[in-house]
Amino acid sequence: MGYRVAVVGATGNVGREMMNIIEELNFPVDKMHAIASRKSKGVEVAFGDQTLKCEDLEQFDFSTVDVVLMSAGGAVSKAWSEKIGKAGPIVIDNSSAFRMDDDVPLIVPEVNPDAVKLARKKNIVANPNCSTAQLVVALKPLHDAAKAKRVVVSTYQSVSGAGKEGMDELWNQTKAIYGLGDATPKKFPKQIAFNVIPYIGSFRDDGYTDEEAKMWDETHKMIDPSIKLTVTCVRVPVFVGHSESVTVEFDRPIEPDEAREILREAPGVLVIDKLEHDGYVTPVDVAGEHAVYVSRIRKDPTVENGLSFWVVGDNLRKGAALNAVQIAQLLDETGVITPSSGYRSLTV
């Protein structure tokens, strides 16, 4: 017996990936509903060997499903997630709308699975920012071994993090530049082809962007609020896959070999780290992969007990769709939801 599942935002990059991963991970589904805006009603999407026609968000009866994977943006989530939760199903929300709500757990299953105990409060579970997700998967096991005091992160985020429009803009600008065509930016504030843009999101009064603030706020909520964390988020001309340069100052010495062993044993992490010309990972290497990859682990001699490393992950997978489906698996495994009855209160 399986679950009745709805994917809201089924025509988008992440929504389609959610349905692909549900099938890949064999999450038990009795009935799948593809949900989208009214303008996409009737659009066909694939789920396994089925072809589903999108149903209208505003007309769909959410009391008929057990789990809703929400990937239609923050505005849609703010308007709909609480209403859907009150109708009965658990909402797994991929937007930032509820991440910092005290009554909504923010979960990466490899990092803080116990937070699932809060899922009953609003029937909403939040998925973290794509860059935060891969950071905390690598940081948490090291923090458990030697407490992280300060973390410095620079991200190199692919255009797929900005959706299909971002991917289209990189493709079209690249063709335009080679063909001496029009490379005028439309989605991004500056040209993205053959360029990097040190700005994602919106500027705050302190000079950081809200994308950067998400990373420290979410890391504090999931791991430890005492960690000092500073971030620079950069958009790069890569189609899929986010990369991060990370430097951590710990409260005790931690050697690179010790860090490698810790990370090799950590769930969801693969270490590829050799002192060779190709002994590290890049976004191209990890596209379509589930794991968070760590390379270039080395001492940072500029601070006491410092360590630097390189983190890469598929942002459409672990950074979004995969983590959402893993949350659904966690809800199932812990009994928060059951195939026979859908949502029920969790007793601990």
Secondary structure, DSSP 8 states (H G I E B T S, - for coil): --EEEEEETTTSHHHHHHHHHHHHTT--EEEEEEEE-GGGTT-EEEETTEEEE-EETTT--GGG-SEEEE-S-HHHHHHHHHHHHHHSSEEEE-SSTTTT-TTS-B--TTT-GGGGGGTTTTSEEE---HHHHHHHHHHHHHHHHS-EEEEEEEEEE-GGGG-HHHHHHHHHHHHHHHTT-----SSSSS--TT--BS--S-B-TTS-BHHHHHHHHHHHHHT-TT-EEEEEEEE-S-SS-EEEEEEEEESS---HHHHHHHHHHSTTEEE---SSTT-S--HHHHTT--SEEEEEEEEETTSTTEEEEEEEE-TTIIIIIHHHHHHHHHHHHTTSEETTTEE-----
